[in-house]
Amino acid sequence: MMSDQTRKALDVKRKHEDKWMNIEGVVAVGLGMVEEEIGIIVSVKKDDGDIRKKIPSAVDGVPVVIRHSGEISAL
């Protein structure tokens, strides 16, 4: 069973994922633990200020973090 916080985070992710994935350098958008609660994790090739200006630290009360992952590719 999905918690209310998880459901809310998933709704926010679905609403913004396409827009965020179109930002150069963003390689993935997912859900995960952010400061002891479910939030959105935006994975980037390179963590720079330009991406941070385009993605807020929270949306509708759901925390959003940017994490450097490097390039992601399928095996």
Phi and psi in degrees as GROMACS dihedral restraints (atoms count N, CA, C in turn):
[ dihedral_restraints ]
;  ai    aj    ak    al  type     phi  dphi    fc
    3     4     5     6     1   -88.6    20    10
    4     5     6     7     1   133.5    20    10
    6     7     8     9     1   -72.0    20    10
    7     8     9    10     1   161.9    20    10
    9    10    11    12     1   -61.0    20    10
   10    11    12    13     1   -39.9    20    10
   12    13    14    15     1   -65.5    20    10
   13    14    15    16     1   -40.8    20    10
   15    16    17    18     1   -65.2    20    10
   16    17    18    19     1   -43.5    20    10
   18    19    20    21     1   -61.2    20    10
   19    20    21    22     1   -43.2    20    10
   21    22    23    24     1   -64.4    20    10
   22    23    24    25     1   -44.3    20    10
   24    25    26    27     1   -62.5    20    10
   25    26    27    28     1   -40.3    20    10
   27    28    29    30     1   -65.0    20    10
   28    29    30    31     1   -40.6    20    10
   30    31    32    33     1   -62.9    20    10
   31    32    33    34     1   -44.3    20    10
   33    34    35    36     1   -64.2    20    10
   34    35    36    37     1   -43.3    20    10
   36    37    38    39     1   -58.3    20    10
   37    38    39    40     1   -48.7    20    10
   39    40    41    42     1   -61.1    20    10
   40    41    42    43     1   -36.4    20    10
   42    43    44    45     1   -68.9    20    10
   43    44    45    46     1   -35.1    20    10
   45    46    47    48     1  -110.6    20    10
   46    47    48    49     1   -10.1    20    10
   48    49    50    51     1   -57.0    20    10
   49    50    51    52     1   -47.7    20    10
   51    52    53    54     1   -61.0    20    10
   52    53    54    55     1   -43.2    20    10
   54    55    56    57     1   -62.8    20    10
   55    56    57    58     1   -45.4    20    10
   57    58    59    60     1   -68.7    20    10
   58    59    60    61     1   -37.3    20    10
   60    61    62    63     1   -66.4    20    10
   61    62    63    64     1   -21.3    20    10
   63    64    65    66     1   -83.2    20    10
   64    65    66    67     1    -3.1    20    10
   66    67    68    69     1   -80.8    20    10
   67    68    69    70     1   126.6    20    10
   69    70    71    72     1   -57.1    20    10
   70    71    72    73     1   128.9    20    10
   72    73    74    75     1   102.5    20    10
   73    74    75    76     1   -17.9    20    10
   75    76    77    78     1   -81.1    20    10
   76    77    78    79     1   129.4    20    10
   78    79    80    81     1  -114.8    20    10
   79    80    81    82     1   -15.9    20    10
   81    82    83    84     1  -165.0    20    10
   82    83    84    85     1   153.4    20    10
   84    85    86    87     1  -134.3    20    10
   85    86    87    88     1   124.2    20    10
   87    88    89    90     1  -147.3    20    10
   88    89    90    91     1  -179.7    20    10
   90    91    92    93     1  -104.6    20    10
   91    92    93    94     1   148.8    20    10
   93    94    95    96     1  -173.5    20    10
   94    95    96    97     1  -178.6    20    10
   96    97    98    99     1   -78.2    20    10
   97    98    99   100     1   127.1    20    10
   99   100   101   102     1  -130.4    20    10
  100   101   102   103     1   109.1    20    10
  102   103   104   105     1    50.5    20    10
  103   104   105   106     1    52.1    20    10
  105   106   107   108     1    67.8    20    10
  106   107   108   109     1    20.4    20    10
  108   109   110   111     1  -145.9    20    10
  109   110   111   112     1   162.1    20    10
  111   112   113   114     1   -70.8    20    10
  112   113   114   115     1   131.7    20    10
  114   115   116   117     1  -146.7    20    10
  115   116   117   118     1  -169.0    20    10
  117   118   119   120     1  -107.2    20    10
  118   119   120   121     1   132.9    20    10
  120   121   122   123     1  -113.0    20    10
  121   122   123   124     1   121.5    20    10
  123   124   125   126     1  -104.7    20    10
  124   125   126   127     1   115.6    20    10
  126   127   128   129     1   -92.8    20    10
  127   128   129   130     1   135.4    20    10
  129   130   131   132     1  -129.0    20    10
  130   131   132   133     1   153.6    20    10
  132   133   134   135     1   -65.7    20    10
  133   134   135   136     1   -44.3    20    10
  135   136   137   138     1  -140.4    20    10
  136   137   138   139     1   128.3    20    10
  138   139   140   141     1   -85.5    20    10
  139   140   141   142     1   104.4    20    10
  141   142   143   144     1  -132.0    20    10
  142   143   144   145     1   167.3    20    10
  144   145   146   147     1   -63.4    20    10
  145   146   147   148     1   -28.0    20    10
  147   148   149   150     1   -62.2    20    10
  148   149   150   151     1   -44.7    20    10
  150   151   152   153     1   -66.8    20    10
  151   152   153   154     1   -41.6    20    10
  153   154   155   156     1   -61.6    20    10
  154   155   156   157     1   -27.6    20    10
  156   157   158   159     1   -73.7    20    10
  157   158   159   160     1   -22.9    20    10
  159   160   161   162     1   -96.9    20    10
  160   161   162   163     1   -14.9    20    10
  162   163   164   165     1  -122.9    20    10
  163   164   165   166     1   121.7    20    10
  165   166   167   168     1   -71.9    20    10
  166   167   168   169     1   161.6    20    10
  168   169   170   171     1   -79.5    20    10
  169   170   171   172     1   -11.4    20    10
  171   172   173   174     1  -158.8    20    10
  172   173   174   175     1   148.9    20    10
  174   175   176   177     1  -135.6    20    10
  175   176   177   178     1   122.9    20    10
  177   178   179   180     1    51.3    20    10
  178   179   180   181     1    38.5    20    10
  180   181   182   183     1    82.5    20    10
  181   182   183   184     1     0.8    20    10
  183   184   185   186     1   -98.1    20    10
  184   185   186   187     1   123.0    20    10
  186   187   188   189     1   -68.5    20    10
  187   188   189   190     1   145.1    20    10
  189   190   191   192     1  -127.9    20    10
  190   191   192   193     1   127.1    20    10
  192   193   194   195     1  -121.6    20    10
  193   194   195   196     1   151.7    20    10
  195   196   197   198     1  -108.8    20    10
  196   197   198   199     1   127.6    20    10
  198   199   200   201     1  -125.6    20    10
  199   200   201   202     1   135.8    20    10
  201   202   203   204     1   -76.0    20    10
  202   203   204   205     1   121.2    20    10
  204   205   206   207     1  -119.1    20    10
  205   206   207   208     1   -17.9    20    10
  207   208   209   210     1    81.2    20    10
  208   209   210   211     1  -171.1    20    10
  210   211   212   213     1   -70.3    20    10
  211   212   213   214     1   140.3    20    10
  213   214   215   216     1  -115.8    20    10
  214   215   216   217     1   131.0    20    10
  216   217   218   219     1  -140.4    20    10
  217   218   219   220     1   151.3    20    10
  219   220   221   222     1   -74.4    20    10
  220   221   222   223     1   148.5    20    10
